[in-house]
């Protein structure tokens, strides 16, 4: 999988993608993550990528020209399955979207900034708009990092135990059950006996029960999904 991230602040993401699982996935050739500075694609002599909006409202708007130039240059090299814009009014990112995105080959993620982007970009260049929540950030870099992290970890071979991703929260619209590790007792706090029983059926039944109870208590909205 290849992910191209378009941003005016690539330095915000460089460290994130060069650490831990994302770095290992790239070194193993399982994922490619490329950061592109939108400023490199503007013809403005001052490398400006924003301007005042028509209509007189407050704030600045990202210009169409450098973004179009960059997306056009990338599309000349390969086909893209999706061109995604990180937008607070996009569809809410969730595990099902992450699962479907992990099956794609090439995606572009455009990080918004300022008051937004020239709407013609959304009308003519973007294929999907995604939000990570009902709040506004200073830019889309964190959203792009979250999406990339969530998607790349699902690629076969990225996690040492591929079954681990299948048991994550939200894979079946349930929260994960409690997990424990050694020691079995600490300060008198004990691990549930069933997890030490060695009876896998009982353990599976206990985990499902715990998932249902925690979801009902903490996220009952998940149980109402069709």
N, C-alpha and C positions, 0 to 999 in steps of 0.2 A: 504494500500500500504506500502511496505517496500523498503527503499532505503539504500543500503550499499555503503559507500564511502571509497575508498582505497587511502590512502595518506601517505606521510612521514612527514606531518605536521598537525596532527589532531587538534592541538591547534589553528590553524588558523580558524577553522570552529566551534569550540565548542560554542563560544558566539553567533554566527550568528543563529545557530539552537535552541538556548535556549531563543529566544526572540520572541515577537509579535505572528503573525499568525502561524508560524511554531511550536512554543512552544505549542500553544493552540491545534493545530491539533494533536500533539503527546499526550498531556494530555487527549484529548478526545478519543484516540484510533483510530483515522482516518488515521494516518500515523506513521510509524516507521522510524527513521533515525539513522543509526548506523555508527560511524566512526571507522575505523580500521587502526592501525599504521602498515604499511608494514614492518617496522623494526622488529616487533615482530615475523616475519615469515622467517627471514634469519638465516642460519646456520653459518654465518660469526661471529667470536668471537667479532668483533668490531661493529657488527650490521650494516655493510655497505650494502647499497642497490644499489650502483652504481659502475661503473668501467670504465676504459678507453676503447674507441671503437677500434675494429679491423680496420686496414687500416690507422691509424695514424691521423685521423682528430681531430680537437680541441673539447674540452668539455668532459662531462661524460655522460654515458648512464645507465639508470635504468636496473638492472639485472633481468633476467627471473625467477630465482629460487624463491625468496621470493614472487613475484607476483603470480606465479603459485601455490605455497603452500597455499597462502591466498585464492585465488579463488577456489581451490580444496576443502579446508576446508569448505567454505561457501556452495558450491554445494552439499556437503554431507548432509547438514541440510535441504535444500529446492531446488526447481527448480527455475531458473531465466528466466524471459522473455527476458531480454537483458543484455549483459555485454558491457558497453559503455566506450569508451576511449575519454577523452577530448583532441582533437587534432586540431591544426590550419588548417590542411588540410582535416578535416572531413566535412560532410555536414553542411550547415549553419542552426543553431538552429532558429526556428520560432514558431509562435503560433500553427500552424497545427501539428508540431512535439510535442509540449507540450500537445496539446489536446489528441493525440494518446497515448502518454506516460502515461497520467493520467488514462488510462483504464487498465494499466498493474498492476500486483500484486507484483512482486519482480524484482528489477533492481539493478545492480552493476554499479557504476561509478568509473573508475580508473583515478586518477589525475596524469597527466604526469609531469615530471620535468626534469631539466638539458637539455641535447641535445635531449632527447626523451627516448623511451623505446626500449629494444631489440625487433627487428622487428618480431621475432618469436611469441611474445605475440600477436601482431596484426594479425598475420597469423592464429594462432591456438586457441586463447582464447577470442578474442574480436568479438562481433557480430555487433557492430555499432560504428562508429566514428563520433563525433559531435564537431563542432566549434561554438563559440559564436561571431566570427568576424575575419576579415582579419588583425590580429595583433598578436603578440607573448607576452605572459605573463611569469612571472618567474615560474609559476606552474599552474596546472589545478584546484586548489581549488576554485578560484573565479568562474570559469566556472561551476563547480559542484554545487556550492551554487546557482548560477543563475538558472540552470536547475531545481534543487530541488524546489526552491521557486516558479518558474513558474508553475511547475507540481502540487505541493501539493495544491496550492490555487484553483485548478480546481476540486479537489475531493469533491463530494457532502457533505455538512455539514461543510466544513472548513470555508467558508465565511458565515456571518450571513444572507446576502441577496444573494442567489444563482444566481439571475438574473443579479447581478452586473458583474460577470465574462463573461456572454454572451454578454455584451455590451462593453467589453474592446476593445482597439485598436487591429487591425489585425484579430479579430475573423471573420470578413467578408471581409478581405483585404482592409479595410478602416481605416483611423485614426479616433479617437473618436471626437465627436463634442465638442465645448466649454462647460464648466460646471460652474455654479455659485451657490452661497449660500447667506444667509442673511448677511448684510442688502441689500435690493433691490436697494438702492442708497447710494453711498459713495463718498464723495468729488465731487459730480456731475456726477460720473460715474454710469450709470444705467444698470441694467440687461435688456436684450431684452424683449420687451413687450410680445412677444408670450409665453415666459416661465411663465409669470404671468397670462395668459389668462384662464387657466383651461381647455382649449380645447385640449385634448390629441392627436387628429388627426393632428391638426395644429402643435403641439409641435413635434410629430414624423416626420412630413414632414420637419420641420425646421432643426431638428437634422440630418436627412439624407442629406439634401442639404448642411449643414455645413460640414459634414463628407466628402462628395464628393469634395467640394471646397478646404478643407484643404489638402486632399490627392492629388488632382490635383496640388496644389501649392507646397507642401512640399515633397511628396513621389509619383511622377507620375509613378514610376516604379511599384508600387503596382497595378495600373490600367491596366498594360500591361500583368499581369499574366494570364495564361490560366485558 
